[in-house]
Amino acid sequence: MQRALRIYGEVLRLVRRLPADSRPYYAKYARENFVNYREVDADDSTALDELFLRAYNHSLWVLNKYSVDQAAASKLKEICGGA
């Protein structure tokens, strides 16, 4: 659970790097996704790792879409397990 909260917090930090008009959409999108997956079994490390990798990859895609340096996601990559 702690790792998921750290990832969520880091995703929200990355959202702050996006253009102001797109921030509310991506902040809401991130929250909805984390809420939707809260039922995943905390003991299923494979499922969690896949979700965390998906969060990292999607974050990179969004950063790239808005021409934000992907190096900004280095902390997220570290938390997600060096994806």
N, C-alpha and C positions, 0 to 999 in steps of 0.2 A: 504494500500500500504506500509506503514512504517513497519508493522509487517512482510510482505512478504520479504521486503528488509533485515530486521534483520535476518530472518530465512535463507535467501540466504547467507548472510555474515557468519553466524555461520556454515552453511554446508561447505562453502569454508575453514573455519578455521579447521574443522574436516578433510577435504581432506588433509590438510598439515600434519596430523598425520599418513597418510598412507605411505606405501613404495614409494620411489621416482619414481619407474617405473610405478606405477599405478595412480599417482596423475593427470597427464594430462587427462587421460580417464575420471576419476570421476569428475574433474572440468568441463570438456566439457559436460558430462552427466547432471550435476546439472544445468548448464546454459541453455542447451537445454530444460530441463523440466520446468524451471521457465519461459522461453520465450514462450513455448507451452501453458502454462496455464495463460498467461497474460490477456486473453480475458474473464476470469471468472468474473462474476458480483461481484464487490466489496461490494455490499449490501447483497449478499447471504452468510450470515455467516455460514450456514450449509455446503455449498460447500467448502468454504475457510477452515473451521475447518477440514473437511475430507482431503483436500489437504495437510494441515500442518501436520496432523497426519501421513499421508502417507510419507511425507518427513522425519519425525522423525523416523518412523519405518524402512524405507529403510536405513537411516543413521546408525541405530543400526545394521542392517543386514550386511552392508559393514564393519563397525568397527569389528564386530564379525568375519567376513570372514578373516580379516587380523590380528586377535588377538590383537586388540587395546582395551584398557579398556573402557567399555561402559560408565563409569562415566564421560568420556570426553564429552559426549553429554548432561550433566545435564543442561547446559545453553540453549541448543536447546530445551530440554524438557520444561523448564520454559517459553520460548518464545512461544512455540506451545500450551501452555495452560495446562501444567501439564499432558499431554497425558497419 
